[in-house]
């Protein structure tokens, strides 16, 4: 390498470094001299001494001296001092920044000291550099390493939230400096030994291999941490939402671009001079296309130069992963992690290590992480759509928190974070967004968009039906004028016309008295045609699926729907091949539903579900809840959920496809259905019969019974007349805790064996799937159970039904549930595998690391999952002329069906059952066979449930009638009972009622 080429190498390295700098920093660094740096060091030293926090700045001397000699050597070849100016400048700047933060300043001095110790004094080798081009090449590499150090150091120390991030991130970040220091030291040795070309090449190869190996280790550690943090965040996939809405806009080019010219929006969006505070509320009527506009804003923000960080979220009514502050926070944290991983990953991981929850759900932790991550960004655009679809309390939390973040920014950073809220205009929104600039979407705003939409849709209709150009134009005009600014209504009108069967029907529809003028009318027209045109069996299937979607406590997946459809209670089987739907959900529900990622089946819009729930009596929510409760309970009573049943063949037939829904949500359907039903409704008696069999099969008599609240007693009042009432109360209380409690539930509090049954089934299911990997069997299992086979056992965790793709991911997730207390020391084994209790963690830190961890740990509060239904505004359908509904011809008479047997009588005691398998369970009582024997006495029983109840009689009687009032007075007869239900029955007697203090008595039947 000639000296001229070496100079070019120096210049190229410097040019690359300068390209990453801002112009003002380039100009400032270019003119910095050694004297400027020394003056700054003396100034910092005097200031620190006056504040009695002086540091040993002599530690900088080796590096300064080494770089001074380096500059003199290079200046001879390059005839410029600029090369070393871009060392003094960044160094001075870094010392100024870190000088305000003692701990960071100490670490920076330490790093410069190590660099100085590694860098040789070069003036003594000046002649060598003149004569040996290879040595000059080594010098160039050392210069590149110094510039790379400053590039990375500048990026780190210039963070706005350095003080908040330093503790959690510095240990990880500084590891990237060590290879640079080692390289400088190694190249210095080459210079001192006057290495030959072959020695230099050998060192390069050796260093390259070592660095590759080190980087592989660091990458593996980073990837492991990233996987754990992403599972902890459990952020909903908003990218799929954005892609979905973007594709809708692509079909109608130019849609929504009028928004970019609205003054209120332009002022908020302007990257240079936004309104202060940069907050905007965009509002409009239901179906006005607000979500489509929000997706346009997201897209346009991403195109800005310089590019800001764009965060977005689409709220969804009834979806616990998309209707609360925690979900929005987790999503934004995940999105921020994608753009600033090297800084935020160690920060998040530090919080993750100290968290005791497998999924981030503690509001205080979310708020802390999000505030630091947001304010550490140079510019952030936030778009939150559909806030009105969140429950009232969540709406308030969301708007208040994000308003505070933006409104509390101080000059000159008042525009660092800006936020766009999108919602309907209602009384709640008016309060939450009071004082903000608002942009109301009306029919005039999107008139052009709807006109363009109508023209495209009318052309689609003409392509399907031979209508004239005049009729096509009339369709477009009628669609536009009727929509009145509601894109959704225009879309539903188009769907309605496309579903006609002939030109005459289309012409009749576009008359003034036929075309739907409101959303409810449009939905009614679609539903009427869907059901009236269907054959009886297809109509029944459509009604069943729509009822399930209306009443579901979470979004149902298509494989769960198929499994539920395949359940046949009378034959006690799940026949997926013969009973599953052979058509899609779109075929059954038409344009009322859409299929989203993961096979989720959702209503096309929140208003569609409201219409079905509020306007259609055949989809009565209360009755739907009871029917789903009966289906779930009857399903869990089947033979496949008994310990003695062989599971593998059932798994391969899709038997357990509905299990992930039935096990957690039977209790919510039961409570809400019974609470809202009329007590004389005959289907309640069918449900009671199933519940009795369910308790006989799955009830385990918890040793620590739950206190039953008045609310629970009221909800279950229908079952007071049944002997299993006390057991049901305990089962419901226990099941609700399993569904809502985020921590570890004690075994003594579990009243049902469902969790153990699910665990055993999943073991076999996972083994079967693993053995069949990459085969047609595995693909078939994914079709029946979803793609994420490996699932969390906790009912309160979203991964109970969402699952993971690998067992390793699931096991890491479970470990965070079971062993939540992790050592925060990086590299420690227990940083990955935690402890069960905080006491064990403290002991470990003290004995292993020689210190006590006094840092505060965030603990989750006991929270319940929000009810998926909220108070909903009724959609009205007025003035619908029954004569306008399409008349259907009478169906062709069919052969009469075989009458269904609905009464099964016990031949021994004449007790009547409405379901055959319940009778079969009951008959074991009359059998002479007693296979279940007591190990304590000679008693034997026909049913395992009866044996479990009997065993309680041998235990110490721990349930006592009595207690102590606040004034110290005791109450009760102090009689002891072996079981909680026996004590409950005691309280129902006249003597038991007398034991209870008058102000605590609950009216009810007495024995």
FIBA-727846 format. One record per residue (C-alpha): x, y, z. Coordinates in steps of 0.001 Angstrom, whole numbers. Layout:
// residues N
px  py  pz
X  Y  Z
...
//
This chain:
// residues 1007
px  py  pz
0  0  0
1534  3350  -1042
1446  6399  1218
-1053  8083  -1093
-3413  5141  -926
-3010  5103  2855
-3986  8757  3007
-7020  7916  900
-7883  5192  3410
-7661  7731  6252
-9888  10120  4350
-12388  7397  3509
-12623  6365  7171
-13129  9965  8216
-15667  10567  5463
-17723  7581  6624
-17618  8834  10205
-18641  12366  9183
-21586  11072  7135
-23226  9816  10336
-22940  13231  12036
-25348  16130  11982
-24064  19194  10123
-23771  21273  13278
-21689  18542  14925
-19445  18203  11890
-18723  21935  11919
-18125  21955  15663
-15790  18948  15659
-13819  20107  12634
-12535  23189  14500
-11766  21498  17833
-8125  21494  18937
-6218  19715  21671
-6130  22971  23661
-9922  23199  23428
-10177  19696  24860
-7704  20414  27690
-9570  23624  28559
-12831  21678  28738
-11252  19013  30972
-9963  21693  33368
-13375  23366  33427
-15099  20064  34265
-12508  19337  36947
-13025  22716  38647
-16786  22337  38569
-16671  18867  40063
-14245  19944  42778
-16562  22803  43736
-19392  20282  44026
-17153  17861  45965
-17637  15094  43454
-14273  15276  41722
-13060  12438  39528
-9475  11481  38696
-9281  13133  35277
-5630  12119  35056
-7051  8854  33744
-7540  10671  30444
-3840  11480  30083
-2693  8203  28376
-5357  8484  25692
-4793  12203  25085
-1028  11719  24836
-1402  8729  22513
-3828  10580  20225
-1638  13696  20239
1287  11641  18938
-1023  9898  16481
-2106  13271  15128
1470  14424  14656
2350  11253  12775
-680  11409  10488
-269  15147  9891
3090  14434  8277
1410  12213  5680
-1918  13965  5249
-716  17547  5738
-3856  18286  7765
-4899  18351  11413
-8501  17468  10569
-7904  13772  11142
-7284  14202  14852
-9771  17072  15201
-12487  14480  14758
-11079  12710  17792
-10790  15785  20039
-14219  17094  19043
-16267  13977  19890
-14205  13430  23056
-14886  16966  24286
-18573  16621  23447
-18863  13273  25270
-17180  14656  28393
-19585  17617  28384
-22614  15327  28200
-21411  12786  30760
-20104  15480  33093
-23641  16134  34332
-24151  12507  35329
-21572  11130  37766
-21963  7428  37059
-21873  7838  33292
-18860  10145  33609
-16984  7549  35640
-17689  4827  33063
-16617  7091  30196
-13331  7890  31947
-12782  4198  32534
-13296  3436  28841
-10904  6200  27719
-8342  4920  30219
-8525  1440  28671
-8215  2903  25178
-5185  4938  26245
-3499  1908  27782
-4060  -19  24542
-2815  2676  22139
999  2888  21737
2954  6147  21592
3625  6416  17865
6181  9189  17370
9007  6742  18009
7805  4739  15005
7449  7678  12598
10311  6480  10405
8794  3006  10300
5547  4417  8939
7464  6324  6279
9341  3252  5110
6801  441  5571
3424  773  3840
2128  -2206  5787
2647  -351  9069
795  2620  7654
-2058  271  6800
-2108  -887  10452
-2244  2727  11550
-5268  3287  9302
-7076  357  10938
-6369  1763  14412
-7800  5112  13328
-10955  3394  12053
-11378  1697  15440
-11076  5031  17283
-13676  6604  15004
-15967  3591  15417
-15686  3886  19190
-16734  7529  19047
-19551  6795  16616
-21069  4266  18995
-20321  6341  22108
-21950  9438  20594
-25068  7447  19743
-25313  6149  23283
-24496  9264  25296
-26684  11564  23179
-29861  9781  24232
-32366  12224  25786
-33257  9726  28553
-29681  8652  29306
-30065  8899  33087
-33148  6671  33087
-31576  4145  30709
-28007  4032  31964
-28302  1518  34807
-30117  -1046  32701
-28255  -617  29408
-24622  374  29969
-23334  -3067  30960
-24692  -4530  27754
-23801  -1628  25495
-20191  -1287  26605
-19453  -4890  25586
-19270  -3677  21995
-16272  -1484  22932
-14088  -4366  24128
-13400  -5822  20650
-12332  -2339  19503
-9992  -1978  22479
-8560  -5451  21867
-8038  -4661  18178
-6211  -1434  18993
-4004  -3245  21501
-3242  -6026  19024
-2427  -3661  16192
-208  -1681  18565
1780  -4845  19252
2157  -5354  15504
3621  -1862  15204
5957  -2355  18171
7194  -5682  16746
7493  -4252  13234
5417  -7159  11933
5773  -8509  8428
2945  -8615  5903
2285  -12303  6607
2170  -11664  10367
-289  -8830  9836
-2437  -11073  7658
-2308  -13916  10212
-3360  -11506  12962
-6204  -10203  10792
-7527  -13698  10191
-7148  -14688  13842
-8879  -11522  15046
-11638  -11931  12488
-12304  -15484  13703
-12302  -14416  17364
-14584  -11475  16688
-16926  -13705  14706
-17086  -16199  17562
-17661  -13450  20119
-20316  -11834  17972
-22070  -15180  17567
-22221  -15568  21334
-23517  -12009  21767
-26068  -12471  18980
-27344  -15691  20528
-27688  -14010  23917
-29454  -11050  22316
-31818  -13275  20336
-32684  -15275  23448
-33431  -12088  25346
-35408  -10728  22442
-37574  -13865  22305
-38244  -13710  26039
-39069  -10007  25950
-41401  -10373  22963
-43320  -13142  24744
-43452  -10959  27856
-44817  -8055  25819
-47350  -10292  24011
-48173  -7411  21698
-51107  -7819  19297
-50121  -7826  15635
-51119  -4353  14455
-49053  -4663  11276
-51659  -7063  9900
-54370  -4512  10707
-52452  -1773  8898
-51882  -4017  5891
-55576  -4941  5781
-56771  -1325  5768
-54075  -265  3296
-55270  -2901  816
-58800  -1504  1060
-57474  1954  128
-55445  505  -2755
-58672  -676  -4360
-59912  2931  -4426
-56867  5136  -5232
-56886  8594  -3727
-59233  7662  -899
-58870  9976  2089
-56226  12276  628
-58511  15246  1187
-57548  14939  4855
-53966  16005  4080
-55228  19457  3027
-57466  20147  6035
-55838  23021  8005
-56275  21414  11437
-54616  18230  10235
-51833  20017  8344
-50908  21976  11452
-50758  18809  13563
-48893  16823  10904
-46338  19509  9931
-42923  18183  11048
-41505  21703  11392
-44193  23918  12933
-46973  21863  14536
-49630  23169  16863
-48579  23153  20506
-49437  20860  22138
-49471  18602  19050
-52700  16788  19912
-55599  16234  17504
-58968  14543  17896
-60488  13220  14657
-64129  12286  15063
-67084  11244  12965
-70229  9137  12812
-70088  5303  12785
-69058  3972  9399
-67624  7300  8172
-64280  5681  7298
-62284  6930  10278
-60187  3773  10470
-59305  3960  6769
-58226  7580  7279
-56139  6560  10297
-54320  3989  8156
-53583  6742  5605
-52083  8941  8334
-49858  6056  9435
-48659  5570  5889
-47995  9269  5291
-46115  9660  8593
-43791  6835  7582
-42924  8733  4378
-41742  11890  6154
-38096  12959  5881
-36362  12807  8264
-38412  9778  9178
-40088  9938  12609
-40999  6851  14596
-44631  6073  13794
-46671  4175  16385
-50217  3048  15668
-52973  950  17198
-56469  -97  16128
-58780  -704  19101
-61414  -3432  18869
-64590  -3714  20938
-64840  -6880  23034
-61273  -7986  22268
-59263  -7977  25522
-56057  -7808  23459
-57189  -4616  21714
-59444  -2616  24030
-57320  -1408  26941
-54333  726  27891
-52127  -2276  28660
-52551  -3685  25141
-51794  -329  23537
-48756  95  25780
-47396  -3375  24979
-47917  -2774  21264
-46098  566  21315
-43244  -922  23338
-42908  -3672  20746
-42982  -1204  17848
-40351  981  19534
-38173  -2073  20126
-38096  -2772  16387
-36514  609  15604
-34135  933  18591
-33300  -2615  19630
-29710  -2133  20786
-30749  441  23414
-34263  -648  24373
-33738  -4417  24513
-31438  -4312  27582
-33761  -1720  29162
-36828  -3910  28628
-34945  -7034  29656
-33951  -5468  32953
-37618  -4847  33744
-38530  -8307  32480
-35956  -9910  34797
-37439  -8115  37785
-41042  -8775  36779
-43049  -11563  38398
-45546  -11938  35536
-45197  -14026  32387
-47027  -11329  30420
-46490  -7628  31046
-49752  -6448  32604
-48692  -4188  35474
-49725  -649  34567
-46942  1017  36553
-44264  -954  34658
-45916  -309  31291
-46129  3410  32014
-42495  3621  33115
-41160  1702  30117
-43327  3573  27643
-42554  7028  28991
-38785  6464  28857
-38905  4793  25433
-41115  7529  23945
-39188  10475  25336
-35914  8917  24190
-37027  9314  20563
-36205  12431  18562
-39674  12460  16969
-42741  10253  17410
-46113  10257  15659
-48819  8302  17556
-52130  7300  15940
-54738  5556  18130
-57913  4569  16297
-61240  3447  17767
-60791  4611  21358
-64595  4626  21692
-64500  814  21344
-62750  506  24724
-64594  278  28071
-65187  3622  29797
-62452  3239  32412
-59902  2263  29774
-60880  5185  27537
-60166  7565  30356
-56809  5933  31184
-55677  5971  27545
-56533  9583  26784
-55323  10923  30124
-51936  9205  29951
-51098  10166  26370
-52367  13711  26867
-50125  14095  29913
-47087  12834  28003
-47587  15365  25194
-48831  18308  27236
-45996  18086  29781
-43211  18366  27184
-41048  21443  27715
-39430  23751  25125
-37654  23154  22839
-39031  19588  22739
-42755  20312  22787
-43217  18664  19397
-41138  15562  20120
-44264  13459  20666
-47538  14150  18874
-50743  12138  19114
-53837  11670  16950
-56931  10269  18679
-59673  8805  16458
-63137  8032  17824
-66852  8596  17488
-68268  11792  18920
-70126  11055  22151
-70464  12567  25613
-67551  10590  27008
-65241  11599  24177
-66218  15242  24594
-65029  15102  28200
-61848  13131  27509
-60761  15355  24618
-61961  18650  26029
-59677  21480  24971
-58081  19637  22062
-58168  20711  18442
-60861  18593  16792
-61460  17570  13199
-64987  16345  12558
-65576  14226  9473
-68885  15080  7825
-70566  14162  4564
-68924  17072  2733
-65406  15934  3685
-65581  12498  2154
-68147  13284  -530
-65534  12899  -3260
-64271  9609  -1831
-67742  8117  -1614
-68489  9311  -5143
-65375  7578  -6450
-66227  4479  -4409
-69761  4437  -5783
-68540  4702  -9367
-66195  1744  -8913
-68871  -354  -7192
-71474  492  -9852
-69009  -683  -12495
-68611  -3981  -10585
-72384  -4398  -10608
-72512  -3700  -14355
-69810  -6305  -14940
-71948  -8896  -13140
-75389  -7862  -14455
-76282  -6598  -17955
-77522  -3201  -16758
-77417  -167  -19022
-74965  2692  -18589
-77844  4857  -17430
-78753  2322  -14737
-75112  2073  -13708
-74955  5846  -13288
-78215  5816  -11333
-76763  3148  -9019
-73653  5241  -8379
-75697  8389  -7784
-78167  6626  -5489
-75380  4967  -3519
-73616  8285  -2992
-76699  10282  -2000
-77993  7595  362
-74686  7003  2143
-74669  10543  3607
-70979  10384  4434
-70987  6785  5713
-68563  4598  3771
-69826  1529  5575
-73402  2161  4445
-72247  2656  847
-70363  -634  1057
-73400  -2476  2463
-75647  -1009  -259
-73212  -2302  -2885
-73121  -5741  -1254
-76904  -5808  -1157
-77141  -5015  -4882
-74488  -7559  -5845
-76508  -10245  -4068
-79553  -9705  -6301
-80403  -12350  -8870
-81512  -10337  -11902
-81562  -6858  -13423
-85196  -6400  -12422
-84354  -6941  -8768
-81549  -4365  -8984
-83827  -1793  -10577
-86423  -2415  -7873
-83813  -2066  -5114
-82588  1360  -6234
-86038  2881  -5986
-86362  5383  -3134
-88484  3153  -941
-86303  67  -1231
-82668  1045  -845
-81526  929  2833
-80971  4358  4339
-79458  3338  7686
-76907  788  8810
-79523  -1241  10653
-81681  -1410  7528
-78718  -2529  5459
-77787  -5221  7972
-81413  -6354  8118
-81595  -6611  4336
-78382  -8678  4191
-79492  -10944  7034
-82972  -11453  5608
-81633  -12427  2200
-78971  -14633  3767
-81491  -16622  5780
-84456  -16565  3397
-82463  -17820  438
-80809  -20596  2412
-82071  -24149  2601
-83419  -25092  6051
-80217  -26833  7174
-78021  -24060  5815
-80216  -21478  7521
-79921  -23319  10831
-76150  -23467  10425
-75966  -19735  9673
-78109  -18880  12698
-75990  -21097  14945
-72727  -19531  13807
-74042  -15967  14078
-75373  -16712  17586
-71975  -18043  18642
-70196  -14967  17271
-72610  -12621  19062
-72223  -14352  22432
-68551  -15407  22299
-66434  -14144  25216
-63402  -13826  22953
-62911  -13941  19199
-63518  -17474  17959
-61106  -19167  15581
-62368  -21153  12623
-60947  -24459  13877
-62764  -23939  17206
-66001  -23245  15365
-65541  -26390  13282
-64919  -28470  16403
-67966  -27029  18180
-70072  -27773  15119
-68804  -31378  15123
-69961  -32135  18700
-72891  -34560  18815
-74182  -34807  22359
-76632  -37656  21832
-73980  -39981  20430
-71315  -38562  22741
-68930  -38011  19847
-67004  -35357  17947
-67165  -36261  14269
-65137  -33569  12488
-65062  -35345  9142
-68823  -35785  8900
-70239  -32855  10880
-67887  -29930  10212
-68947  -27096  7924
-67975  -27838  4342
-68414  -24179  3439
-66595  -21113  4757
-67807  -18681  7381
-68318  -16128  4576
-70674  -18574  2852
-72670  -18982  6058
-72682  -15377  7287
-72130  -13466  4095
-70794  -9931  4329
-71641  -9722  8037
-68295  -11306  8932
-64688  -11231  7804
-61744  -13576  8317
-58710  -12055  10008
-55212  -13341  10714
-54938  -16571  12680
-58294  -17771  11356
-60228  -15399  13613
-63840  -14874  12543
-65099  -11366  13352
-68072  -9186  12520
-67347  -6766  9712
-67888  -3806  12051
-68805  -3224  15684
-72224  -1958  14552
-72933  -5349  12975
-72587  -7123  16305
-74682  -4459  18021
-77384  -4950  15412
-77387  -8713  15878
-77435  -8472  19682
-79955  -5674  20049
-82291  -5839  17063
-82669  -9535  16285
-84742  -11438  18842
-83684  -14804  17399
-80134  -13955  18492
-81052  -13219  22100
-77765  -12910  23952
-79059  -14400  27203
-80428  -17503  25505
-77279  -17739  23405
-75178  -17742  26567
-77254  -20566  28040
-76987  -22617  24856
-73214  -22118  24712
-72935  -22947  28428
-74889  -26165  27821
-72741  -27024  24811
-69510  -26445  26737
-70664  -28361  29824
-72087  -31273  27832
-68861  -31407  25806
-66740  -31523  28972
-68968  -34310  30315
-68083  -36566  27401
-65887  -39632  27731
-62842  -37948  26203
-62469  -35847  29358
-62220  -38818  31704
-58866  -40048  32909
-59349  -43642  31798
-60058  -42753  28158
-57368  -43352  25511
-56652  -39957  23977
-54453  -40351  20890
-57112  -41620  18486
-59468  -38875  19645
-56760  -36243  19108
-56205  -37364  15520
-59949  -37003  14893
-60074  -33389  16157
-61965  -34308  19337
-60309  -31572  21445
-60565  -28650  19024
-63168  -26883  21190
-61396  -27581  24490
-59424  -24304  24637
-62686  -22358  24571
-64977  -24638  26576
-62680  -25077  29592
-62177  -21369  30433
-65504  -19919  29307
-68223  -22375  30364
-68433  -20434  33616
-68890  -17015  32001
-71633  -18265  29690
-73356  -19967  32606
-73243  -16949  34910
-74322  -14379  32332
-76933  -16620  30741
-78596  -17627  34006
-78389  -14120  35455
-80272  -12588  32510
-82735  -15416  31761
-86316  -15807  32900
-86452  -18385  35688
-89253  -20308  34002
-87249  -20731  30785
-87295  -24518  30111
-83740  -24552  28759
-82530  -23722  32279
-83737  -27116  33450
-81736  -28784  30669
-78703  -26787  31760
-79205  -27770  35396
-79257  -31433  34457
-75988  -31060  32549
-74395  -29094  35380
-75265  -31832  37866
-73520  -34430  35692
-70615  -32019  35209
-70101  -31632  38956
-70375  -35364  39538
-67620  -35903  36985
-65245  -32976  37639
-65884  -31565  41141
-63010  -32179  43580
-64299  -30622  46852
-61679  -27912  47560
-60229  -28083  51075
-60215  -24293  51225
-63671  -23167  50104
-64291  -19715  48686
-66554  -17234  50477
-69559  -16692  48234
-70408  -13053  47580
-73971  -11789  47420
-73455  -11079  43713
-72521  -14684  43002
-75394  -15954  45144
-77795  -13764  43208
-76498  -14893  39824
-76872  -18554  40766
-80218  -18191  42561
-81957  -20400  39985
-79980  -23406  41249
-81013  -22965  44924
-83581  -25723  44563
-80993  -28264  43451
-78929  -30349  45893
-75701  -29487  44046
-76141  -25733  44591
-73341  -25407  47174
-70926  -27388  44977
-71814  -25229  41988
-71128  -22055  43952
-67672  -23306  44840
-67018  -24524  41277
-68031  -21163  39812
-65961  -19177  42312
-62939  -21383  41706
-63332  -21342  37905
-63636  -17561  37866
-60436  -17222  39864
-58603  -19571  37505
-59830  -17472  34578
-58995  -14072  36050
-56243  -14467  38648
-52807  -13679  37274
-50794  -15455  39960
-50375  -19028  41155
-53603  -20573  42480
-53272  -22891  45452
-54281  -26480  44879
-56549  -26283  47900
-58632  -23625  46085
-59204  -25584  42890
-62688  -27085  42780
-62549  -28767  39354
-60138  -31227  37790
-60302  -29614  34330
-56804  -28109  34483
-55271  -31530  35167
-57322  -33120  32404
-56263  -30449  29912
-52632  -30915  30940
-52755  -34662  30294
-54526  -34234  26971
-51991  -31650  25811
-49063  -33906  26706
-50412  -36562  24373
-51372  -33990  21749
-47880  -32463  21716
-46183  -35854  21569
-48398  -36894  18677
-47700  -33649  16820
-43934  -33836  17438
-43754  -37450  16276
-45624  -36507  13108
-43520  -33402  12323
-43359  -32415  8642
-45982  -34997  7678
-49548  -34847  6443
-50669  -35820  9961
-49009  -32734  11449
-50611  -30521  8798
-53996  -32072  9559
-53494  -31458  13284
-52677  -27796  12602
-55923  -27556  10657
-57866  -28976  13625
-55968  -27266  16484
-54286  -24211  14943
-50629  -23641  14089
-49472  -22955  17664
-49825  -26365  19305
-47730  -25712  22438
-49808  -23800  24977
-49652  -22299  28447
-51594  -24207  31141
-52886  -21084  32911
-56460  -20212  32007
-55882  -16518  32752
-53071  -16303  30191
-53804  -15456  26551
-51332  -18161  25538
-53715  -20767  26974
-55484  -20532  23617
-52982  -18629  21403
-50044  -20920  22152
-46517  -21066  20725
-44910  -22658  17694
-42320  -24573  19734
-42158  -26320  23090
-39052  -24300  23965
-40900  -20990  23630
-43794  -22321  25707
-41481  -23686  28423
-39626  -20364  28702
-42983  -18643  29065
-44184  -21070  31739
-40914  -20681  33625
-41721  -17001  33995
-45069  -17990  35521
-43601  -20595  37871
-40203  -19055  38694
-40836  -15334  38295
-38022  -13981  40493
-34897  -13689  38342
-31403  -12581  39186
-30658  -9244  37519
-26927  -9986  37180
-26155  -10495  33495
-24519  -13862  32779
-25845  -15536  35917
-27649  -18859  35325
-30533  -17618  37453
-30925  -14653  35150
-32544  -17178  32822
-33996  -19648  35331
-35571  -17738  38189
-36749  -18562  41705
-40171  -19440  43016
-40096  -16890  45850
-38481  -13521  46424
-36840  -14927  49576
-34928  -17474  47464
-33763  -14711  45115
-32488  -12512  47956
-30610  -15480  49416
-29061  -16278  46035
-27875  -12703  45465
-26379  -12492  48933
-24563  -15833  48736
-23523  -15780  45064
-22955  -12129  44259
-22119  -10838  47716
-24819  -8182  47873
-28500  -7768  48531
-30846  -6708  45820
-32578  -3691  47274
-34136  -2496  44072
-37871  -2211  44057
-39697  -4993  42294
-42991  -4402  40572
-45715  -6780  41636
-48923  -7265  39692
-52183  -6519  41398
-54960  -9097  41397
-56953  -8050  38347
-59878  -9624  36609
-60248  -9833  32871
-62781  -7195  31800
-66158  -8495  30723
-66247  -8631  26962
-69662  -7047  26815
-70237  -3447  27799
-73331  -1304  27914
-74131  -897  24252
-76148  1705  22423
-79091  124  20679
-79252  471  16917
-82801  1286  15895
-84560  39  12773
-87603  2127  12105
-90341  2247  9492
-89402  -991  7773
-92411  -2028  5675
-92913  -5797  6063
-94324  -5902  2515
-90957  -4806  1179
-89329  -7991  2395
-88858  -10505  -386
-91446  -13252  -224
-90191  -16798  -509
-92177  -19729  -1892
-93247  -22399  517
-90595  -25093  838
-91148  -28481  -752
-92751  -30801  1830
-90259  -33194  3367
-90744  -36557  4940
-91484  -36172  8664
-88462  -36512  10933
-88174  -39300  13428
-89406  -37823  16733
-86602  -36990  19121
-86668  -38717  22487
-86492  -36004  25127
-87346  -37981  28266
-85281  -40844  29683
-86741  -42458  32798
-84771  -44382  35377
-86387  -47864  35690
-85414  -48050  39362
-86481  -44707  40880
-88552  -43226  38039
-86367  -40092  37902
-86609  -38477  34454
-83616  -37139  32482
-83688  -35185  29245
-80338  -36531  28037
-79521  -40202  27637
-75942  -40044  28866
-77075  -38337  32101
-79355  -41291  32744
-76448  -43650  32089
-74341  -41806  34643
-77203  -41935  37147
-77755  -45714  36673
-74395  -46467  38279
-76020  -45525  41618
-78423  -48476  41310
-75761  -50903  40129
-74444  -53600  42445
-70926  -52797  41292
-68922  -50588  43617
-65499  -50232  41936
-64359  -47231  43997
-63336  -48357  47523
-62329  -46253  50505
-58834  -46921  51824
-59869  -45919  55378
-62939  -48131  55813
-64974  -50816  54041
-67218  -48384  52156
-67379  -48657  48354
-69073  -46469  45773
-70327  -46667  42239
-68920  -43261  41265
-65528  -41698  41951
-67189  -38418  42864
-69093  -40096  45673
-65876  -41671  46980
-64150  -38275  47033
-67012  -36822  49043
-66891  -39756  51445
-63164  -39352  52054
-63857  -35967  53595
-65625  -37723  56479
-62297  -39259  57557
-60549  -35918  57631
-60501  -33628  60619
-63674  -31591  60663
-62298  -28176  59787
-65494  -26389  58772
-66979  -24784  61881
-70277  -22983  62281
-69261  -19718  63889
-66974  -16732  63830
-66203  -13440  65478
-67854  -10070  64820
-66002  -6744  64685
-67044  -6010  68276
-65431  -9238  69510
-68716  -11074  70064
-68761  -14677  68812
-71605  -16196  66824
-72680  -19681  65689
-73222  -23054  67385
-69523  -24085  66929
-70576  -27395  65404
-67889  -28938  63154
-68397  -30384  59669
-66128  -32418  57403
-67084  -30642  54183
-67861  -27104  53126
-71076  -28127  51356
-72324  -29840  54524
-71771  -26617  56446
-73634  -24736  53703
-76552  -27157  54017
-76506  -26598  57778
-76998  -22866  57220
-80077  -23626  55112
-81844  -25324  58014
-83930  -23413  60542
-81400  -24094  63292
-78540  -23051  61013
-80245  -19793  60121
-80485  -19017  63814
-76688  -19340  64059
-76073  -16528  61564
-76093  -12905  62791
-79320  -11223  61604
-77528  -8645  59436
-75724  -11374  57466
-78615  -13725  56745
-79509  -14380  53102
-83189  -15135  52447
-83722  -18578  51002
-85478  -21894  51484
-84988  -23646  54798
-84930  -27377  55362
//
